[in-house]
């Protein structure tokens, strides 16, 4: 793998680290499998790209994309909490609706940002760094700051209440926690992070496309699982940052699989590789435990 | 003080499966009184407790805490006054969180979730001190995951959690039923201590006639959503388990069959 493609892989891995943190919040913290992210990733990108093309300040545009995605999360939460639609189905409905909304936002299937200013523009040439390093450092800083803020949040009273809601609703309620409010907040935060990732992706890659969000959930989940099986810890900081590391490792693994000539994969094999990697990451902890149990039994005998 | 006035609860109202769970409960429990609640399965004991706690909306009638009408208040709005311990030891705590995190949640009960740190050393000291009362060595396991503790240990912690905040009402829904006899005795012992210390108004649902008579100062029996008798004072002091069983038998002949004979053996 060339240095250039390595840095590119790192960059995408770090951006998807934010997606992974969002997915961790819904799947693990709230126990609310949320597929909205496939749509909200694109929504964040679409809103940001469209606003930038219209001449809006890049930071405001990024913020707008993030907020729009957070609102998409609120819609899913509302469908589930107000009308008792199964969480998975509620999120699929929002995701489906978002496909059309994203096309409407952009007015066409994709928006190019090649000639536009982006969030990276103000940092070009900073400290005399070549652009390809600056980009990686920029997204790394974004991902780590995002991760630290989320970890800090989860350790506050409000964050702890949110974790209780995901773990035991009845207990949470008996302790005066307003369950619905925490679910709304959690889904908004999760999708906001995913939307921010979409906005950053659009700006670093120079386009927003209506299909760019497909499979976001799987990638996010893969990152969470890889991160957690490598760094077993109870510390919120370790857990959240391991999502980012998991995302980078996942990207590197995919990239290596695609680049290994003897395997003969081409770019169109990406989805199979993704599925196999996620399946392996899911199978690994189970097999490891079974193996440990066997070892223990042998030692006793 | 808890007062229920003509309290009705109907499930699946207007549907073919409609069920009248509570049919006009009139009950006044003065501040500091400990009431035990008995009755057959489906008599409405848990429904009554859950309605007072706010989990179930009443269809008719009023609930007051002191002079305050709380009938319309949701469960979360009542948690400043009410602490609860459930029958299922797993229901009162979060298995995914640590012991100290669980206790921090109870410590903040009735307050709004804030963006300040959920745990600090002052809280940890309080938790350690409280946990040491149990003599289970849990004071050294603050950072253990709750899911790793046994059912009895978890129930003990739930009980302590219910007493971490200054509430005035304690609702116990068969909180020793799922425990082995030794642990049940320990839990009941700590329950009595906490109640005495904090002078709580208590309602305890139980299937054990022995427990119903040994604890508290008043016993009520529910049958088909109504209070069919209310014992206190000297009359109650003269009661034996067999007298209660007779009353159950009476309820059976007066009304329809009791659904479950098990409870008659629950002495």
Interface residues (C-beta under 8 A of the other chain):
Chain A: X153 X155 X156 X157 X158 X159 X160 X161 X163 X164 X166 X167 X168 X170 X171 X172 X173 X174 X175 X176 X177 X178 X179 X182 X234
Chain B: X53 X55 X75 X76 X79 X80 X84 X86 X90 X91 X92 X93 X94 X95 X96 X97 X98 X101 X104 X105 X106 X108 X109 X110 X111 X113 X114 X115 X116 X117 X118 X119 X143 X145 X161
